[in-house]
Every structure is written in C-alpha cells, then in structure tokens.
Amino acid sequence: MEEPPVGEQPLVTVEAVGRKCPIPIIMLAERIREVPIGSVIAVTADDPAASSDIPAWCRMKLQEFVAEVPLERGSAFHIRRRY
C-alpha cells in the first residue's frame, strides 16, 4: 500500500467503517462532487470487498484511484476526482 504524495491529503473523508459494500461506494458516489476536480476524497471502510470494489468503481467511473492507506480498522481509500 502506498502513502499518498505530500500535499495530497483528502479534502473530504467519507466514514463508511462498519458498512458493507456497496454502501461505501454509494456514499462515495453521493459525495465526490464535494471536492474540486483534481482534489482527493477518501473513503474509510473495513469491508474486505472495498479493496477491490472501490478501485473497480474508479475505473468504471473514470476517477483516479490514488492509494489504499491501512488504518487501525480497515483502510482509507483515496480517490482523485477527474471530472
């Protein structure tokens, strides 16, 4: 897992720990427009499916998956808004 580049801290964090997929992705889709194009939003999730589902959603929606950062419970998934 990579650390995001310096200066790439998320502007918004969607807290989805304890929620099962696809809820974290639905929450991300509802909130991604809260960050400007080119900025990073994070989703925290502990559902094991999130590790594959969130990057797949990014590819499908043409958003950039930046990093999965391990947390004490789950991970923070960093996504750069592309449009």
C-alpha positions as CSV (number, residue, x, y, z in Angstrom):
1,M,0.0,0.0,0.0
2,E,1.3,3.4,-0.9
3,E,1.2,6.6,1.1
4,P,-0.4,9.4,-0.9
5,P,2.1,12.1,-2.2
6,V,2.8,15.0,0.1
7,G,0.1,17.7,-0.3
8,E,-2.4,15.0,-1.4
9,Q,-4.4,14.8,1.8
10,P,-8.1,14.3,1.2
11,L,-10.3,17.3,1.4
12,V,-13.3,15.2,2.4
13,T,-13.4,11.8,4.2
14,V,-16.5,9.6,3.9
15,E,-16.7,7.4,7.0
16,A,-18.0,4.0,6.0
17,V,-16.4,1.7,8.6
18,G,-18.9,-0.9,9.6
19,R,-20.9,-0.6,6.4
20,K,-20.9,-3.5,3.9
21,C,-20.4,-3.0,0.2
22,P,-21.9,-1.5,-1.9
23,I,-22.8,1.1,0.8
24,P,-19.2,2.7,0.9
25,I,-19.3,3.1,-2.9
26,I,-22.8,4.6,-2.8
27,M,-21.7,7.1,-0.2
28,L,-18.6,7.9,-2.3
29,A,-20.7,8.5,-5.4
30,E,-23.1,10.8,-3.4
31,R,-20.2,12.9,-2.0
32,I,-17.5,13.0,-4.7
33,R,-18.8,16.3,-6.0
34,E,-18.0,18.0,-2.7
35,V,-14.3,18.1,-3.7
36,P,-13.0,20.2,-6.6
37,I,-11.9,18.4,-9.8
38,G,-8.3,17.3,-9.3
39,S,-8.6,17.0,-5.5
40,V,-8.7,13.9,-3.3
41,I,-11.6,12.4,-1.4
42,A,-11.2,9.5,1.0
43,V,-13.5,6.6,2.0
44,T,-12.8,4.7,5.2
45,A,-14.1,1.2,5.0
46,D,-13.4,-2.2,6.7
47,D,-15.4,-4.4,4.4
48,P,-12.8,-6.7,2.7
49,A,-14.7,-6.2,-0.6
50,A,-13.8,-2.5,-0.6
51,S,-10.2,-3.2,-1.6
52,S,-11.4,-4.4,-5.0
53,D,-14.7,-2.7,-5.3
54,I,-13.5,0.9,-4.9
55,P,-10.7,0.7,-7.5
56,A,-13.1,-1.0,-9.9
57,W,-15.7,1.8,-9.4
58,C,-13.0,4.3,-10.1
59,R,-12.1,2.6,-13.4
60,M,-15.7,2.3,-14.3
61,K,-16.4,6.0,-13.5
62,L,-13.1,7.3,-14.9
63,Q,-12.0,8.6,-11.5
64,E,-8.4,8.1,-10.3
65,F,-7.7,5.6,-7.5
66,V,-4.7,7.0,-5.7
67,A,-4.0,4.8,-2.7
68,E,-5.2,2.4,0.0
69,V,-3.9,3.5,3.3
70,P,-4.2,0.9,6.1
71,L,-5.9,2.1,9.3
72,E,-6.3,0.5,12.7
73,R,-9.7,-0.7,11.5
74,G,-9.9,-1.1,7.7
75,S,-8.4,1.3,5.2
76,A,-8.7,4.8,3.8
77,F,-9.2,4.7,0.1
78,H,-8.0,7.8,-1.6
79,I,-9.7,8.8,-4.9
80,R,-8.9,11.8,-7.1
81,R,-11.9,13.5,-8.7
82,R,-11.2,13.7,-12.5
83,Y,-14.5,15.4,-13.7
